[in-house]
């Protein structure tokens, strides 16, 4: 057996000086670092996003960006995790993401819409394979704090249901207190009464690109309080509550340890979304994921 100052080369113990050992370690480190940098460069050149690369390196952090800065949020591995297999996700030629099990598609396709989508031909929407729609019913102003209707809500609800498209709803929240969150939930419940709502009813919490946003000063705990108050009121009314936010809010603005009992969905840059059975917490950034029981 070679001593600490020796390396076994071809079964022969060769002794090196401390200086030689330092040089060998330095060369090995430089080679490893260069190989790592070359691999990262190749992946970026092939289209892999920088966040994807970083997340594979820092496996115990969720990494996101705000205004060009990178944030590393420690992952709480005690939280519930989904049982989806990332290899089962695929993207078709239209850019739509689907999920399969044993070669068969098990995901459902839906849309989230508000008055900004304008006039919608729901018969064509149905023909395109859309099964459900999550429709904005209203919002609270981010400055004045008044509650407002989404002017297209009733039209969208009637047209979706008449074309056999299942519906849910969401409300853009700017609640500062639990009382305001309950006020928002009560407003939503009143808007839903005329309709057969079988998909989730969501509170939409997100950053506003305005310095005067009334929620800007809320602590994480205070914001989480408003979300829970809204969801609990929705559940009391017999609907399935859900939290609608982007990855930055889930990672950096909400106390996820207090939200395990609520369904969650991610904001998407796409119009199309999918849903899948037995899914508790959204982790795929480009689609809304719901449970099969909610979508059917």
Long-range contacts (C-beta under 8 A, 24 or more apart in sequence): 62-247, 62-251, 64-247, 64-248, 64-251, 64-252, 66-248, 71-248, 71-251, 71-252, 73-251, 73-252, 76-256, 76-257, 78-257, 79-256, 79-257, 79-260, 79-281, 80-260, 80-280, 80-281, 81-281, 82-278, 82-279, 82-280, 82-281, 82-283, 82-289, 83-278, 84-276, 84-279, 84-283, 84-284, 89-284, 94-272, 95-270, 95-272, 96-270, 96-272, 96-274, 97-272, 97-274, 97-284, 97-286, 97-287, 98-274, 99-274, 99-276, 106-276, 106-277, 106-292, 107-274, 107-275, 107-276, 108-132, 108-274, 108-275, 108-276, 108-290, 108-292, 108-295, 108-296, 109-272, 109-273, 109-274, 110-134, 110-199, 110-272, 110-273, 110-274, 110-275, 110-288, 110-290, 110-295, 111-271, 111-272, 111-273, 112-136, 112-170, 112-268, 112-271, 112-273, 112-288, 113-152, 113-156, 114-150, 114-152, 115-150, 115-151, 115-152, 115-153, 117-152, 120-156, 120-159, 122-156, 122-159, 122-160, 122-162, 122-163, 122-165, 123-163, 125-160, 125-163, 125-165, 126-163, 126-164, 126-165, 130-165, 131-165, 131-166, 131-295, 132-165, 132-166, 132-167, 132-168, 132-199, 132-275, 132-295, 133-160, 133-165, 133-166, 133-167, 133-168, 133-199, 134-167, 134-168, 134-169, 134-170, 134-199, 134-200, 134-202, 134-244, 134-288, 135-160, 135-167, 135-168, 135-169, 135-170, 136-169, 136-170, 136-171, 136-172, 136-204, 137-169, 137-170, 137-171, 137-187, 137-188, 137-191, 137-192, 138-171, 138-172, 138-187, 138-188, 138-191, 139-171, 139-172, 139-173, 139-174, 140-171, 140-172, 140-173, 140-174, 140-175, 140-180, 140-184, 141-174, 142-174, 142-208, 142-210, 142-212, 142-213, 142-214, 142-215, 143-210, 143-212, 143-213, 143-214, 145-174, 145-176, 145-180, 145-214, 147-183, 147-184, 147-187, 149-191, 153-191, 157-194, 157-195, 158-195, 161-195, 161-196, 166-198, 166-199, 166-295, 166-296, 167-195, 167-196, 167-197, 167-198, 167-199, 168-197, 168-198, 168-199, 168-200, 168-201, 168-202, 168-242, 168-294, 169-197, 169-201, 169-202, 170-201, 170-202, 170-203, 170-204, 170-242, 170-244, 171-202, 171-203, 171-204, 171-230, 172-204, 172-206, 173-203, 173-204, 173-205, 173-226, 173-227, 173-230, 174-208, 174-213, 174-214, 174-215, 175-215, 175-226, 175-229, 175-230, 176-214, 176-215, 176-218, 176-222, 176-226, 177-225, 177-226, 178-225, 178-226, 178-228, 178-229, 179-229, 180-226, 181-225, 181-226, 181-227, 181-229, 181-230, 181-233, 182-229, 182-230, 182-233, 184-230, 185-229, 185-230, 185-231, 185-233, 185-234, 185-237, 186-233, 188-234, 189-233, 189-234, 189-237, 189-239, 192-239, 197-239, 198-294, 198-296, 199-240, 199-290, 199-294, 199-295, 200-239, 200-240, 200-241, 200-242, 200-263, 200-265, 200-290, 200-294, 201-234, 201-239, 201-240, 201-241, 201-242, 202-241, 202-242, 202-243, 202-244, 202-265, 203-227, 203-230, 203-231, 203-234, 203-241, 203-242, 203-243, 203-244, 204-244, 204-245, 205-243, 205-244, 205-245, 205-249, 205-253, 205-254, 206-245, 206-246, 206-249, 206-267, 207-246, 207-248, 207-249, 220-252, 220-253, 220-254, 220-255, 221-255, 223-253, 223-254, 224-254, 224-255, 224-258, 224-259, 227-254, 227-259, 227-262, 228-258, 228-259, 228-262, 231-262, 240-294, 242-290, 244-288, 247-285, 250-282, 256-281, 263-290, 263-291, 263-294, 265-289, 265-290
